[in-house]
């Protein structure tokens, strides 16, 4: 297997959308798209040491992540909200021996026969915490990352036409960051593969959640060139050439660039998606990526097979997805008596 690529510039904070309803840490997918940056000033680092902790919005043992509400005091004395997402980064194989040699302290927690548990304290240079910043943060951002009850929705095609689609059309979900990538106004240096066909083409780029330091958590996104397909619900037999291109060319590009074969990739779409421009996720099969639960992920190969069987498959069948208690779309379903 090929060595992991050199780390490159990550996407700036941006985007919007329904977000992850049930996955820990994946809500940042829409928030950390690209192009709508939220730094205090261009090129200036975020004043992390000046953040005052307000509350812990949520923590995730599975993702080894904490979601924090903080505030920063500006030059005029005004307080501005921020969301900090703190994530422990994956281990890098080449650093493990150094970690064992250079640990600053080792405390025995338990010993029983051949088993023992220790608390190991690594040196600062081996204690990296990936920090994602949403700043300035709105009340919507705070609610997005706050721990919420989750409800399963069973959406019929009639529900989609009468509830979900009008809701999508009424919202101002910004996807300008997607268009910036497609038009090479941003992140052109990060493109792994591009098919420029306006109907059946796409761009393949690393997802912001992958730091590109190792292949274990490989994560890339295919963004389609055309702008008239919002989600799985829009797909028909007309889109089979596009979907087949993504599946075949995406796998070929990844094995060529990273040495990971298609048999070790999980390739899928989300419904509901985090943003309403059709995109496909490519993740390492061994990586427990956020958003891969059965109520959200749809394997691209299965989507293709379904459309081969019935061109209108996704305009006929009911789809299940999860929504957090605070999401406006859930309220729409409740008002319609569908929850």
N, C-alpha and C positions, 0 to 999 in steps of 0.2 A: 504493500500500500504506500502511496506517495506520502512524502512529508507534508505537514500542514503548511499552508501559505504564510507569507509574512503578514503581520497585522496591517490593516489599512484604515483610512479614515472611516469612522462610523457615521451613520445617518444622524442628522439633527432631529430634535424633537418636533413632531408634527402629527397631522392626521386627526381623524375622528372616526366615530362609528359605534356600532353596537358593542364592540369589545368582547373579551372573553367573559362568559357568564359564570363558568364553573372552574376554569383553570387558574391555578395560582401563578402569578407572574406574567401571564400572557396578555393581560390587558394592555401592556406597554406596546404591543404590536402596532396598533393604530396610532397610539400617542407618539411612538418613536419611528415614524416613517421617515420623511425627509422634507426639507425645504422650508418649514415654518418656524425655524429656530427660535429659541426662547432664552438666549443668553442675555445678560445685562447689557453688553455692548459687543459689537463685532470683534472677535478675536480675544475678548477679555475672558479669563477663567471665572467660573461661577464662584462667588465668595462663600465657599463651603464652611469655613471656620467661623463665619458670622451668623450661621443659621441658628435660630432659637427653636428648640424642639417644642412643638405644641402637643402632639399625640402620635401614638403608633396606630396607623390606620389598619394595618393587617400584617401578619407575618405568615410565612409558609415554610414549614419544616421540609416539605418535599423539594421545593425549589431553592432552599437555603437562602431565602430572600426576606427582606423587611421593607414595608411601604410606610414612609414617614411623612407626616405633615409638619412642615417647618415654616418659619417666617424670617424674612430678611428686612432689615431697616435700611431705607434708602437715604440718599444725601439730605433730603428735606425732612427726614424723620418719619416718613410714612412707612407702614408695615405692609409687606407684600408676601402673599402666600407662595409656598413652593411645595412640590411633592418630590421626595427623594426615594429612589428605589435602590436598595443596597443588596447586592447579590454576591455570594462567594463564588469565585471563578473555579472552573474545573481544574483538576490536577494536570500538569504537563509532565509526561514521562521523563523528559530529560532533566526535570527539576527535583524529582523525588529523592534521588540519592543525596543531593545537596540539602534538601529539607531534613533528612535523617541525620546528616552530619552537623548541621548548623542550628538545630533547634535550641532555643534559649532556656527552655525548662521542660522537664518531663515529670509528671505527677502520677503515681500509681493510684488508680481508682478502685480496682478490684482484682483479686487473684484467686483462682480456683482450679486446682490440678494443672492441666496444660494451658488453661485460658487465663489471660490477664487483659485488663483494660487500662489505658493510660490517657491522660490529658496532655497533649503535646502543644507547645507554644512555639510557632515558627518565627524566624527573624522577620523584620519589617519588609525586606525585599521579596519575601516569599509569602506575604500575607495580603495579596491584592484583593480588593473589594471593588467589583464593577459598580459604578454609581451612575444611575440615569437620573437626570434632573428635568422636571417639568416646571418652568419658571418664566413668567408669572403663572401661577396655577389659579384656575377658577373654582367655584364651588362645584361645578360639574366634574372637574378632575378629582377633587377630594372625595366626592361621592363614588366616583368610578373605582377608586382604590380601597374604599372602606369595605370591611367585611359585610356581606349582605346575604340574606336568605336567597335561595335560588329556586326557580319554578320551571318545570318542564312544560313546553308548549307543543301541542300536536297541530300543526298548521296544514289545513287542506288548501287546495288550489283556490277555492272561494275565499278562504281566510286571507290568502296572499293578496288576491285582487282587491278585497274590500277593507282589509286592515293594514297589512304590512306594506304593500306598495304605496298606498296614499301616505302612510307615515314616512316612508323613505323620501317620497317626493316633496313632503312638507318641511323636511329638515335641510339645513345647510351643511351637509357633510363635506368638508374640504378634502379634495384629492388632488390639489394642484401639485403636491410633491410627486405624485405618480406621473403626471404629465411632464414635470421637469426632468424626470429620469428618461422617459420615452423620447423627449426632444433633446436630450443630452445637455440640458441646461444645468444639471446637477448630477454628480456621481458617475460621470462618463468613464472615469478611471476604474470604476468598480464593476463594470459590466463583464460578466463571464462569457456570455453568449448572446448574440442578437440575430433575430430573423426579422428583416425589415418589411416583409409583406404586410400591407395595411389591413388585410382581412384575416390572414392566417399566421401572422408573425407575433413575436414576443421578445421580451428582454429578460435575461436571467441575471439576478444580482444577489449577493449575500444579504441575508436578513440581519438587521441590527443586533439581534440576540446572539449571533455567532461572532465571537471575537477573532476568529480565523487563526487562533494559535494552535488548535488541535482539530482532528477530524472526528473525534468521538461525538461532538454535538453539532456536526455540520448542519447548516440550515441556510437554504437559498429560496428565493421567491421568483416565480415567473410572472411578469406583468404583461398582459396582452396589449398589442398595439391598438386595436380598435377600442372605441370608447362607448359603444352602445350595449355592452353586456355588463350588467351590474353584479349578477350572482348566479348561482346554480339554477335558480328559477327561470332565467332567461335562455338557458341552453336548449337547443334543438338539434336535429340531425344536420342542419346547416353548418353547425360549428364543429362537426367531427374532424375535418382537416386541421383546424386550429388545435384541437385537443390532442390529436395524434402527433402533430408537430411538437407540441410541448413535451409530451411523454417521451418520444423518441430522441429528439434533439437535446432535450434537457439531460437525459441519461448519458448521451454520448459526450456532451460538454463536461459533465461532472467526472466521468471516468477519465477523460483526457486531461483535465486540469488537476484533479485531486486524487485520481487513482481509486475512486470508490465505485464499484460496479453497480448496475441497476438492481441487482438482487439484494443489495444492502441499503436500498433507499426506500423510504416511505414517501409516496407521492400522492397528495390529496388536496381537496378543497374544503373550505369551511362553509357551513351554513348554520346560523347567520355568520356572514363575514364581518371582519373588523372595519372594513371600508368597502364601499360599493363600486369597485372596479375589479372585474374578474381577475383573480390571481391564483396561482397554484403553489403549494408548499412542497419543497424537497428537503427532507431531513434524513439524517442517518438512522437506519432501522433500529440500532441499539440505543438510541437516545430517546428518553421518555419526554418528548417535546410537549410543551403546553398546547392544549387544544386538540389533542389526538383522541379524546374520549368518543365513545360510540355515538353520542347524541350530537356531535359537532363535525367530525371528520368524515369525508366521503372520498374513498380511493379513486384516483383519476381513472385507473383501468376499469373500475366498476362503472363509473359515470359513462365512459365510452361504450362499454357493453350495453348498458341500459338504453342509450340513444340509438345504438344499432338495432336493438330489438323494437324500439318505439321512438320515433322522432320527437314525439310530444310527451315523453316519459315524465319530465319534470314539470309539466303543466297539468299532470293528472294525479300524481301520487301525493300523499300527505308526507310532510317532513317534520321531524322532531328537532327541537333545539331548546336550550336553556336560556332563561333571562333572569337577571338579578331583580330583587324586589323594588329597586329604585328606578328601573329603566322605564322610560315613557312608553315603549312599545308594549310592555307588560300591562300597563294601565289601559292601553287601547284594547287589548284582548279581554281584559276584565270588564271594561265598559260594554263590550260586545257579547258578554256572557259566555266567552269561550274558555275561561279559566275557572 
